[in-house]
Amino acid sequence: MYKLELSRQAVKDAIHLERAGLKDKTSELMRILRKDPFQTPYEKLTNRDNVYSRRITIKHRLVYRLEPNDENIKNAEGQPYQGIVYILRMWSHYD
């Protein structure tokens, strides 16, 4: 299980997604990221280390960075997370 953290921009993007009716699709992608951020389909961004994206719609992508859990942060059951998924963006990457 991975820990999810949202950037300030991702929090702002979540408002746009909810207004656009894409909250359910985004919630499903976040559930997948918690379980396994490498579950296909995902794309590795070539210009940045450890940064990946998943398609929400044709126009919108969820962009995230994967980091190791160096501080041994634990979940509610006391088990350490496998890593931390930082969600960077969730709205249009074309803007």
C-alpha distance (Angstrom), angle and dihedral (degrees) to the residues before:
residue distance angle dihedral
M1 . . .
Y2 3.80 . .
K3 3.81 128.8 .
L4 3.82 116.2 -123.5
E5 3.79 123.2 -144.4
L6 3.80 124.7 178.9
S7 3.78 125.1 -145.3
R8 3.80 118.8 -132.6
Q9 3.79 88.5 -103.4
A10 3.82 91.7 51.9
V11 3.82 90.2 53.0
K12 3.82 89.1 53.1
D13 3.81 90.2 45.6
A14 3.81 90.5 53.7
I15 3.81 89.0 64.6
H16 3.81 90.8 55.0
L17 3.81 91.1 47.6
E18 3.79 92.6 51.7
R19 3.82 91.8 49.6
A20 3.82 89.7 48.8
G21 3.81 92.4 51.9
L22 3.82 94.0 -112.6
K23 3.79 98.3 116.9
D24 3.83 95.0 105.2
K25 3.82 93.8 50.3
T26 3.81 91.3 47.5
S27 3.81 92.3 47.0
E28 3.81 89.6 53.3
L29 3.82 91.1 51.3
M30 3.80 90.5 49.6
R31 3.82 89.8 50.9
I32 3.81 88.7 53.7
L33 3.81 91.2 48.5
R34 3.82 91.3 52.5
K35 3.79 89.9 53.1
D36 3.82 101.4 38.0
P37 3.83 124.3 -15.4
F38 3.82 89.6 -165.3
Q39 3.81 95.6 58.4
T40 3.78 107.0 123.5
P41 2.95 137.6 -76.6
Y42 3.79 100.6 53.7
E43 3.79 133.6 120.3
K44 3.78 128.5 -136.1
L45 3.79 110.6 -136.8
T46 3.78 107.4 -127.7
N47 3.79 98.1 -150.6
R48 3.83 97.6 54.1
D49 3.80 135.1 51.5
N50 3.81 117.8 -115.6
V51 3.83 92.4 -3.5
Y52 3.80 119.9 131.9
S53 3.78 137.8 169.8
R54 3.78 139.7 -151.0
R55 3.77 127.2 -161.9
I56 3.81 117.9 -110.5
T57 3.82 92.6 171.5
I58 3.78 133.3 -22.4
K59 3.80 89.5 -83.1
H60 3.81 102.1 32.8
R61 3.78 128.5 62.7
L62 3.77 135.0 -177.7
V63 3.82 106.4 -131.5
Y64 3.79 118.7 -164.3
R65 3.79 142.1 170.7
L66 3.78 122.7 -143.0
E67 3.81 120.1 -142.4
P68 3.80 131.9 177.2
N69 3.80 119.2 -107.8
D70 3.81 95.1 -113.4
E71 3.81 93.4 161.2
N72 3.83 93.3 52.5
I73 3.80 92.6 -123.1
K74 3.81 108.5 -169.7
N75 3.79 133.5 -146.0
A76 3.82 125.8 -127.9
E77 3.82 90.9 -81.4
G78 3.81 91.5 55.3
Q79 3.81 94.7 -108.2
P80 3.82 117.8 132.9
Y81 3.78 116.9 -114.5
Q82 3.82 116.5 -112.9
G83 3.79 89.4 -131.0
I84 3.78 144.7 -38.3
V85 3.80 123.9 -92.3
Y86 3.81 111.3 -154.6
I87 3.79 109.3 -160.5
L88 3.80 105.7 -147.4
R89 3.82 103.4 175.8
M90 3.78 137.8 4.0
W91 3.80 103.1 173.0
S92 3.77 132.5 67.9
H93 3.77 114.2 -34.0
Y94 3.80 88.9 -164.9
D95 3.81 95.6 69.8
